[in-house]
Amino acid sequence: MKKLVFAILIGGLFMANVNAKTLVAYFSATGNTKRLSQTVASALGADIVEIEPKVPYTSSDLDWTDKKSRSTVECNDPSARSEIKNKIAVSPYDTVIIAFPIWWYNAPKIIYTFVESVDLSGKKVVPICTSGGSGLGRTPADLQKVGSKTADWRKGTRFSSSASASEVKKYFDEVLK
Ligand SMILES: Cc1cc2nc3c(=O)[nH]c(=O)nc-3n(C[C@H](O)[C@H](O)[C@H](O)COP(=O)(O)O)c2cc1C
């Protein structure tokens, strides 16, 4: 009996460790990327954390028809770095999936803040996005330029916010080999 309890405990610890190796860190202003990220995390048995803006985006901040809206101004300024409210620890993970909406054909500047503020050295990093149709474009190359030099960037992709667990699992099984 003691042996059985011991085996279950060790097995549980081992499983927790395996499951804790991948982190899905996401930013989502209107919920689409959050939905995708939840699907990815549950399909991969990964941990999930939201990259929370210090100042939340209002709907007028997100108005892309307004040249003076917060999102448009940030997107047009290469040095803009929107602040993150929460501390995110990436050290326990060997894979970090970074999920975000496409804004003006690129990642929102808060994603640049994230990539610059955490140590991704030696970790597998996969950028994924939701969008109205645009792909990742030059985003992965731009993020690599500002991030840890020895991060192991893998090919990212765009998913629909309603992507299925089996679709995302198939993608990550391939790209994380
Ligand atoms: C400021 C802004 C700019 C956007 N630019 C693009 C774009 O260039 N291409 C595109 O396909 N969708 C664009 N979109 C649409 C979003 O990428 C899409 O709605 C995304 O799924 C939103 O994710 P979220 O709900 O997680 O914030 C833009 C949305 C906003 C608010």
The ligand as a Gaussian input file, in Angstrom:
#p B3LYP/6-31G(d) Opt

LIG

0 1
 C       -5.596000      48.791000     -33.647000
 C       -5.915000      47.546000     -34.403000
 C       -5.225000      47.250000     -35.559000
 C       -5.516000      46.064000     -36.274000
 N       -4.784000      45.771000     -37.386000
 C       -5.032000      44.628000     -38.054000
 C       -4.257000      44.272000     -39.211000
 O       -3.313000      44.958000     -39.609000
 N       -4.607000      43.131000     -39.874000
 C       -5.633000      42.318000     -39.469000
 O       -5.881000      41.324000     -40.101000
 N       -6.349000      42.621000     -38.355000
 C       -6.075000      43.741000     -37.640000
 N       -6.804000      44.034000     -36.522000
 C       -7.827000      43.067000     -36.033000
 C       -7.302000      42.216000     -34.861000
 O       -6.032000      41.654000     -35.156000
 C       -8.253000      41.072000     -34.528000
 O       -9.545000      41.554000     -34.286000
 C       -7.746000      40.264000     -33.336000
 O       -8.298000      38.975000     -33.359000
 C       -8.075000      40.933000     -32.005000
 O       -7.585000      40.129000     -30.959000
 P       -8.012000      40.367000     -29.438000
 O       -9.510000      40.207000     -29.359000
 O       -7.303000      39.291000     -28.686000
 O       -7.583000      41.732000     -29.028000
 C       -6.543000      45.194000     -35.811000
 C       -7.240000      45.525000     -34.639000
 C       -6.925000      46.678000     -33.940000
 C       -7.691000      46.982000     -32.667000

